Amino acid sequence: MEFKGELPEENNKITLDLLDRKMLYLLSLNARYPESSIAKSLKTSKEVINYRIRRITNEGFLRGFITLIDNNKLGYTTNDIHLSIKPEYFNHVTNCSSPVDLQFRITTKTIKEVENFIEEFLNKNHKEIIDYDIATIIREEFLGLKLLLENNKEIKIDDRKDLSFQKEINNKEENIIIDEKDKEILEILKLNARIPLLEISRIIKLAPTSVRNRIKKLCKDGVIKKFIPYYSLSYIGYQWYIMFIRTKNLDYNKFLAYTKEHPNIVWISKRIGKWNYKLSIFTKNNTELNNIIKDIIENFKESIINYQTGIVFKQYKFNQKVI
């Protein structure tokens, strides 16, 4: 079955041993790391790594591998739409005394497209919607899966074959030129980050060396931001929370460094709208979440004006517009 970015939540549980966790951590650093490089780093065999990836995929924990793309570099603007919906319109929601929050993302070329979409959507669904707000995404970062490691101790990896393009990622160049072949490559990679270069070459009818060079440039230009696994941490007992933060005079680099070091903060986005930042936090209980929130507030109390938290029950789809 073709992977389309879905992430079904079926309340399944699996057990990951330490080797599984270390393997997933390395894949979260770069999902294109070869199995041989991961195996060497973890002192096991390529066959063992291959088997474990297939096993956690078959069990539903791992859904696939995606490529994070900076849509701004492709000339798009990305907006998150947050909705408060009347509970009675969701038959599966029970024991719910407050509106159900939903979020979806739209990617457009112009502000006019955003205006037209919002107007049409609100007019069509006005009976169900209690309230809404819109946030324009400026920057979004995946921070890794350090929470999977014992004592959050990082693991190093040596990719001598240079199949992961790790050296090129975040080594941004200024002059960005994107042609149709680049877009074809991105369209293939966005939901299949580990696809071999030879397979891409065959699909788009371009020499493997040319494909490699184009991906290198897309990484250097910052169009490709990261290759990551697409997973469901609920399978191993984590609940996904979001924290919206409104700030003033915040040192972004200091805040980003803090979030990168915190093992439970997996995503951060900087935005324009009601809230300046959105964090994705994964914890095993509310006490752990409250401690994390207290620590964030304590470290940035001079800059935080307000905040709001919520639970993510399900993510239906993750896809990115390229063409």
C-alpha positions in Angstrom: 0.0 0.0 0.0 1.3 3.4 -0.9 2.2 5.6 2.0 0.3 8.9 1.8 1.3 10.5 5.1 -1.5 9.0 7.2 -0.9 8.3 10.9 -3.8 6.2 12.2 -4.1 5.9 16.0 -5.5 2.6 17.1 -4.3 2.5 20.7 -1.8 -0.2 19.9 1.1 -0.8 22.1 4.5 -2.3 21.2 7.8 -2.8 23.1 11.0 -1.3 21.9 14.2 -2.5 23.4 17.3 -0.4 23.7 18.7 -1.3 20.3 15.3 -0.4 18.7 15.4 3.0 20.5 19.0 3.7 19.5 18.2 2.8 15.9 15.2 5.1 15.8 17.2 7.9 17.3 19.8 7.7 14.6 17.1 7.6 12.0 15.6 10.7 13.5 19.0 12.5 13.0 18.8 11.5 9.3 16.4 9.0 7.9 18.8 8.4 4.9 21.5 6.9 7.0 22.3 3.6 5.4 21.5 0.4 7.4 25.2 -0.5 7.3 26.2 2.8 8.9 23.6 2.4 11.6 24.6 -1.2 12.2 28.3 -0.3 12.6 27.5 2.5 15.0 25.3 0.2 17.2 27.7 -2.8 16.9 25.3 -5.1 15.1 24.7 -6.3 11.6 22.9 -4.7 8.6 20.5 -7.6 8.6 19.5 -7.0 12.2 18.8 -3.3 11.4 16.8 -4.2 8.3 14.7 -6.8 10.2 14.0 -4.3 13.1 12.9 -1.5 10.7 10.5 -4.0 9.0 9.2 -5.3 12.3 8.2 -1.9 13.8 6.8 -0.9 10.4 4.6 -4.0 10.3 3.5 -3.4 13.8 2.3 0.1 12.9 4.7 2.2 15.0 6.8 3.3 12.0 4.6 4.5 9.1 7.4 5.6 6.7 10.1 8.2 6.1 9.5 11.8 5.1 11.5 14.7 3.8 11.0 18.0 5.5 10.8 20.7 2.8 11.0 24.5 3.3 7.9 25.5 1.3 9.0 29.2 1.6 12.0 28.4 -0.6 9.5 27.1 -3.3 7.6 30.3 -3.2 4.7 29.1 -1.0 3.2 30.5 2.2 2.0 28.0 4.8 -0.8 28.8 7.2 -2.2 26.8 10.1 -6.0 27.1 10.7 -7.1 26.4 14.3 -10.8 25.7 14.7 -13.1 25.3 17.7 -15.9 23.0 16.6 -19.2 22.2 18.3 -18.8 18.8 19.9 -22.2 17.4 18.6 -20.7 17.3 15.1 -18.2 14.6 16.2 -20.1 11.4 17.1 -16.9 9.6 18.3 -16.2 12.3 20.9 -17.7 11.4 24.4 -17.4 12.9 27.8 -16.4 16.2 26.2 -17.6 19.4 27.9 -15.6 21.8 25.8 -15.3 22.5 22.0 -13.2 20.1 20.0 -10.0 21.7 18.6 -8.9 20.9 15.1 -6.0 22.1 13.1 -5.2 21.8 9.4 -2.6 23.4 7.2 -2.9 25.1 3.8 -0.1 26.0 1.4 -0.6 28.7 -1.2 1.3 30.9 -3.6 -0.5 34.1 -2.8 -2.5 35.9 0.0 -5.5 36.0 -2.3 -5.6 32.2 -2.4 -5.6 32.2 1.4 -8.4 34.7 1.5 -10.5 32.8 -1.0 -10.0 29.5 0.8 -10.8 30.9 4.2 -13.9 32.7 3.0 -15.2 29.6 1.2 -14.4 27.3 4.0 -16.1 29.4 6.7 -19.1 30.1 4.6 -19.6 26.4 4.0 -19.0 25.3 7.6 -20.2 28.3 9.6 -22.8 26.2 11.6 -20.1 23.9 13.0 -17.4 26.5 13.8 -17.5 28.3 17.1 -14.2 30.2 16.6 -11.0 30.1 14.6 -7.6 31.7 14.2 -4.9 31.7 11.6 -1.1 31.4 12.0 1.5 32.0 9.2 4.4 29.6 9.6 7.8 31.3 9.5 10.0 28.4 10.5 9.5 24.9 11.6 12.1 22.5 13.1 12.1 18.8 13.9 14.3 18.4 17.0 14.9 14.7 17.1 14.0 11.7 19.4 16.5 12.0 22.2 13.7 10.9 24.6 14.2 7.4 23.3 17.8 7.1 24.7 18.9 6.0 28.1 19.8 9.2 30.1 19.4 11.1 26.8 22.9 10.2 25.9 23.6 10.9 22.2 25.0 8.4 19.7 27.5 9.3 17.0 27.4 7.8 13.5 29.8 7.8 10.6 28.3 7.8 7.1 31.4 7.4 5.0 29.3 6.6 1.9 27.7 10.1 2.0 24.3 8.7 1.1 22.5 10.7 3.7 23.5 14.2 2.5 24.1 15.1 6.1 27.1 17.4 5.3 24.9 19.5 3.0 21.9 19.9 5.3 21.9 23.3 7.0 24.9 24.5 4.9 22.7 27.1 3.2 23.7 28.8 0.0 22.2 32.1 -1.2 21.4 31.6 -4.9 18.4 29.3 -5.2 17.2 28.1 -8.6 14.5 25.3 -8.6 13.6 23.7 -11.9 11.0 21.0 -12.8 13.4 18.1 -12.3 14.2 19.4 -8.8 10.4 19.5 -8.0 10.0 15.9 -9.4 12.8 14.8 -7.0 11.1 16.5 -4.1 7.8 15.0 -4.9 9.3 11.6 -4.7 11.3 12.2 -1.6 8.7 13.9 0.5 7.0 10.7 1.5 9.8 8.3 0.7 13.0 9.8 2.2 14.9 6.5 2.1 14.3 5.7 -1.6 17.6 4.8 -3.4 19.1 7.3 -5.8 19.0 4.7 -8.6 15.2 4.4 -8.1 14.8 8.2 -8.3 17.0 8.1 -11.4 14.8 5.5 -13.1 11.6 7.4 -12.3 12.6 10.8 -13.5 14.9 9.5 -16.3 18.0 11.4 -15.1 21.5 10.0 -14.5 22.2 8.9 -10.8 25.1 11.4 -10.6 22.8 14.2 -11.6 20.2 13.1 -9.1 22.8 13.1 -6.3 24.1 16.5 -7.2 20.6 18.0 -7.3 19.7 16.6 -3.9 23.0 17.9 -2.5 22.1 21.4 -3.8 18.6 21.2 -2.5 20.0 20.4 0.9 22.6 23.2 0.7 20.0 25.7 -0.4 17.8 24.8 2.6 15.0 23.5 0.5 15.5 20.1 2.0 15.7 20.6 5.8 15.8 17.0 7.1 15.0 13.4 6.4 13.0 11.9 9.3 11.0 8.8 10.3 7.2 9.1 10.6 6.1 7.3 13.7 3.5 7.1 16.5 5.0 7.6 20.0 1.6 6.6 21.5 2.5 3.0 20.7 5.2 3.2 23.4 3.1 5.1 26.0 3.7 8.8 25.1 0.9 11.4 24.8 1.3 14.2 22.3 0.7 17.7 23.8 1.0 21.1 22.1 2.0 24.3 23.8 1.2 27.6 22.2 3.3 30.6 23.5 2.9 34.3 23.0 6.2 36.2 23.7 7.8 39.6 23.8 11.5 40.3 23.3 12.4 36.6 23.2 15.9 35.6 22.2 15.0 33.1 19.4 18.5 31.4 19.3 18.5 30.9 23.0 14.9 29.5 22.9 15.8 27.2 20.0 18.9 26.0 21.8 16.8 25.2 24.9 14.2 23.3 22.9 16.9 21.3 21.1 18.4 20.2 24.3 15.1 19.2 25.9 14.4 15.5 25.0 10.6 15.8 25.3 10.2 18.7 22.9 10.2 17.2 19.4 8.9 20.0 17.2 9.0 23.8 17.3 7.4 26.3 14.9 7.8 30.0 14.8 4.7 31.8 13.5 2.8 35.1 13.0 -0.6 35.2 14.6 -2.2 34.9 18.0 0.7 32.8 19.2 4.4 33.3 18.4 5.5 29.7 19.0 4.1 26.2 19.0 5.8 23.3 20.7 5.1 19.6 20.3 5.8 17.9 23.7 5.7 14.2 24.3 5.3 12.9 27.9 4.0 9.8 29.6 1.8 11.6 32.2 0.4 15.0 33.2 2.9 15.4 36.0 5.8 15.2 33.5 4.1 17.7 31.2 3.5 20.2 34.1 7.1 20.0 35.1 8.2 20.7 31.6 5.9 23.7 31.3 7.1 25.1 34.6 10.7 24.8 33.5 10.0 26.6 30.2 8.2 29.4 32.0 11.0 29.7 34.6 13.7 29.9 31.9 11.8 32.5 29.8 9.6 34.2 32.3 10.6 37.7 31.2 9.5 37.0 27.7 6.4 34.8 28.0 3.2 36.8 27.9 0.8 33.9 27.8 0.5 30.3 26.9 -2.0 27.6 26.2 -1.7 23.8 26.1 -3.8 21.0 24.5 -3.7 17.3 23.7 -3.3 16.0 20.1 -5.6 12.9 19.8 -4.9 12.1 16.2 -3.0 13.3 13.2 -4.8 12.4 10.0 -2.3 13.4 7.4 1.2 14.9 6.9 2.0 16.0 3.4 3.8 18.9 1.8 3.1 20.9 -1.4 5.8 20.8 -4.0 4.1 20.9 -7.4 
